[in-house]
Amino acid sequence: MPNEVEVGPASEMTPGTVKRAGRYAVGNADGERFAVTRRCRHLRGDLANGSIDEAGCLVCPWHGAKYDVRTGRMVLGPQGVFAKIPGFGSIQKALTLVFPLGRGRVVERDDTLYVE
């Protein structure tokens, strides 16, 4: 397909895995595969280097912002020093109500994953 990005073997996308595929961070949150655009809305950290938390959220590796991978919306604002700024996390979360992370659809063909 012309607008697809190959992710890799489906067998390597085990729960908790996040990897880079073109402009997407592709992962497996509790058995559900997802693809969201790679740049955190806070300071554009690469979400492909992030992790999946116990709630199935994608966690930014830079400042710990968390995203719902089904909607692309931030559910927890940046942590660390940024969490101490009154209202900062709320502003960041509100931004993703209007501008959530982009999402792609993960498909499997012949044991290979692709993002459409």
Backbone hydrogen bonds in HBPLUS format (Angstrom, degrees):
<---DONOR---> <-ACCEPTOR-->    atom                        ^
c    i                          cat <-CA-CA->   ^        H-A-AA   ^      H-
h    n   atom  resd res      DA  || num        DHA   H-A  angle D-A-AA Bond
n    s   type  num  typ     dist DA aas  dist angle  dist       angle   num
A0005-VAL N   A0115-VAL O   2.97 MM 110  5.17 146.5  2.08 138.5 149.0     1
A0115-VAL N   A0005-VAL O   2.84 MM 110  5.17 153.0  1.91 143.6 152.6     2
A0007-VAL N   A0113-LEU O   2.84 MM 106  5.22 174.1  1.84 141.7 140.6     3
A0113-LEU N   A0008-GLY O   2.78 MM 105  5.49 174.1  1.78 161.8 162.0     4
A0012-GLU N   A0009-PRO O   3.09 MM   3  5.59 154.9  2.15 111.7 118.9     5
A0010-ALA N   A0111-ASP O   2.83 MM 101  5.21 166.2  1.85 126.7 131.0     6
A0013-MET N   A0010-ALA O   3.09 MM   3  5.40 159.1  2.13 110.7 117.3     7
A0017-THR N   A0014-THR O   3.03 MM   3  5.66 154.1  2.10 149.3 150.2     8
A0016-GLY N   A0028-ASN O   2.77 MM  12  5.59 167.2  1.79 160.1 158.9     9
A0028-ASN N   A0017-THR O   3.01 MM  11  5.58 142.2  2.16 154.7 159.1    10
A0019-LYS N   A0026-VAL O   2.75 MM   7  5.35 157.9  1.80 154.6 162.3    11
A0026-VAL N   A0019-LYS O   2.81 MM   7  5.35 170.8  1.82 167.9 167.1    12
A0021-ALA N   A0024-TYR O   2.99 MM   3  5.19 156.8  2.04 151.7 150.7    13
A0024-TYR N   A0021-ALA O   3.01 MM   3  5.19 162.8  2.04 125.5 127.5    14
A0038-ARG N   A0023-ARG O   3.02 MM  15  5.91 152.2  2.10 149.2 147.3    15
A0025-ALA N   A0036-VAL O   2.70 MM  11  5.45 163.0  1.73 168.7 174.3    16
A0036-VAL N   A0025-ALA O   3.06 MM  11  5.45 162.4  2.09 147.0 150.1    17
A0027-GLY N   A0034-PHE O   3.00 MM   7  5.40 154.9  2.07 137.9 145.3    18
A0034-PHE N   A0027-GLY O   2.90 MM   7  5.40 150.5  1.99 143.3 147.4    19
A0029-ALA N   A0032-GLU O   2.90 MM   3  5.16 159.9  1.94 148.8 142.7    20
A0032-GLU N   A0029-ALA O   3.08 MM   3  5.16 164.6  2.10 111.0 115.0    21
A0104-GLY N   A0035-ALA O   2.90 MM  69  5.02 159.8  1.94 130.0 133.9    22
A0037-THR N   A0102-GLY O   2.81 MM  65  5.06 142.9  1.94 135.7 140.1    23
A0047-LEU N   A0038-ARG O   2.61 MM   9  4.86 171.8  1.62 162.3 159.2    24
A0040-CYS N   A0045-GLY O   2.92 MM   5  5.10 162.1  1.95 145.4 151.4    25
A0044-ARG N   A0040-CYS O   3.00 MM   4  4.37 130.5  2.25 128.4 134.5    26
A0049-ASN N   A0046-ASP O   3.05 MM   3  5.81 164.4  2.07 119.0 124.1    27
A0050-GLY N   A0047-LEU O   2.93 MM   3  4.83 159.2  1.97 106.4 110.0    28
A0051-SER N   A0059-VAL O   3.24 MM   8  5.25 148.5  2.34 132.6 141.5    29
A0059-VAL N   A0051-SER O   2.75 MM   8  5.25 166.3  1.77 158.8 162.4    30
A0053-ASP N   A0057-CYS O   2.95 MM   4  5.47 158.5  2.00 151.5 157.7    31
A0056-GLY N   A0053-ASP O   2.97 MM   3  5.36 163.8  2.00 116.0 120.5    32
A0058-LEU N   A0067-TYR O   2.98 MM   9  5.11 150.7  2.07 148.0 149.6    33
A0067-TYR N   A0058-LEU O   2.85 MM   9  5.11 151.6  1.93 142.6 152.2    34
A0060-CYS N   A0065-ALA O   2.81 MM   5  5.28 167.3  1.83 160.1 164.3    35
A0064-GLY N   A0060-CYS O   3.18 MM   4  4.90 139.6  2.35 131.1 135.9    36
A0079-GLN N   A0063-HIS O   2.58 MM  16  5.33 169.5  1.59 162.4 164.5    37
A0066-LYS N   A0076-LEU O   2.95 MM  10  4.99 157.6  2.00 136.5 143.2    38
A0075-VAL N   A0066-LYS O   2.73 MM   9  5.58 157.4  1.78 141.2 149.3    39
A0068-ASP N   A0073-ARG O   2.87 MM   5  5.56 165.6  1.89 165.8 164.4    40
A0072-GLY N   A0068-ASP O   2.76 MM   4  5.52 152.8  1.84 160.6 169.2    41
A0101-LEU N   A0072-GLY O   2.87 MM  29  4.38 172.2  1.87 122.9 122.2    42
A0083-ALA N   A0080-GLY O   3.06 MM   3  5.53 140.6  2.22 110.4 120.5    43
A0084-LYS N   A0081-VAL O   3.18 MM   3  5.50 151.9  2.26 105.6 113.8    44
A0085-ILE N   A0082-PHE O   3.27 MM   3  5.56 165.3  2.29 108.7 113.2    45
A0088-PHE N   A0085-ILE O   3.09 MM   3  5.55 164.0  2.12 132.6 136.9    46
A0091-ILE N   A0087-GLY O   3.01 MM   4  6.22 153.4  2.08 152.0 158.9    47
A0092-GLN N   A0088-PHE O   3.02 MM   4  6.34 161.2  2.06 152.6 157.6    48
A0093-LYS N   A0089-GLY O   2.90 MM   4  6.12 162.0  1.93 150.9 155.8    49
A0094-ALA N   A0090-SER O   2.89 MM   4  6.01 158.7  1.93 144.9 151.3    50
A0095-LEU N   A0091-ILE O   2.99 MM   4  6.21 147.9  2.09 145.5 153.8    51
A0096-THR N   A0093-LYS O   3.06 MM   3  5.36 125.4  2.37 101.1 114.2    52
A0097-LEU N   A0094-ALA O   3.01 MM   3  5.16 149.1  2.11 102.3 112.1    53
A0098-VAL N   A0095-LEU O   3.19 MM   3  5.54 131.5  2.44 103.4 114.1    54
A0099-PHE N   A0095-LEU O   2.74 MM   4  5.87 163.5  1.77 151.1 156.8    55
A0116-GLU N   A0105-ARG O   2.81 MM  11  5.17 161.8  1.84 147.4 153.2    56
A0107-VAL N   A0114-TYR O   2.87 MM   7  5.33 161.3  1.90 151.3 157.7    57
A0114-TYR N   A0107-VAL O   2.83 MM   7  5.33 150.9  1.92 155.6 162.9    58
A0109-ARG N   A0112-THR O   2.88 MM   3  5.32 162.4  1.91 154.4 158.2    59
A0112-THR N   A0109-ARG O   2.93 MM   3  5.32 149.8  2.02 113.3 123.0    60
